[in-house]
Amino acid sequence: MTDKMLTCRDCGKEFVFTAGEQEFYAEKGFEHEPTRCPECRKANKAKRAAMRHNRRQD
């Protein structure tokens, strides 16, 4: 496997999907490549966590 260049669907920045990450995805049975760069994935995860936290307080 070789590294792949992908484009983030949120910010449009290109990022590397490394061979190691590809192997990890395959081991976990993930069928799709990531669509967000690591920075946008982290921001999206934080946003979802905040939404869950806010729902628990209601």
C-alpha positions in Angstrom: 0.0 0.0 0.0 1.1 3.5 -0.7 0.1 6.9 0.8 -2.8 8.6 -0.9 -3.6 12.3 -1.2 -7.3 13.1 -0.3 -9.2 16.3 -0.3 -11.2 17.3 2.9 -14.9 17.8 2.2 -15.1 20.6 4.8 -12.1 22.8 4.2 -10.9 21.6 0.8 -7.3 21.1 2.0 -5.4 18.1 0.7 -4.2 15.6 3.3 -2.3 12.4 3.3 -4.0 9.1 4.0 -1.0 7.1 5.0 -0.4 3.4 4.2 -0.5 2.7 8.0 -3.9 4.5 8.3 -5.2 2.5 5.3 -4.1 -0.8 7.0 -5.8 0.3 10.2 -9.0 1.1 8.3 -8.9 -2.3 6.6 -8.3 -4.1 10.0 -11.3 -2.4 11.5 -13.5 -3.3 8.4 -14.1 0.3 7.4 -15.1 0.4 3.8 -14.7 4.1 3.0 -11.7 6.4 3.1 -11.9 9.4 5.4 -13.5 12.5 3.9 -12.2 15.0 6.4 -8.6 16.1 7.2 -7.4 15.3 10.7 -8.1 18.9 11.9 -11.7 18.9 10.6 -12.2 15.4 12.0 -11.1 16.7 15.4 -13.3 19.8 15.2 -16.3 17.7 14.1 -15.8 15.3 17.0 -15.6 18.1 19.5 -18.7 19.7 18.0 -20.6 16.4 18.3 -19.4 15.9 21.9 -20.6 19.4 22.9 -24.0 18.7 21.3 -24.3 15.5 23.3 -23.3 17.3 26.5 -25.8 20.0 25.9 -28.6 17.5 25.3 -27.8 15.8 28.7 -28.3 19.1 30.5 -31.8 19.7 29.1 
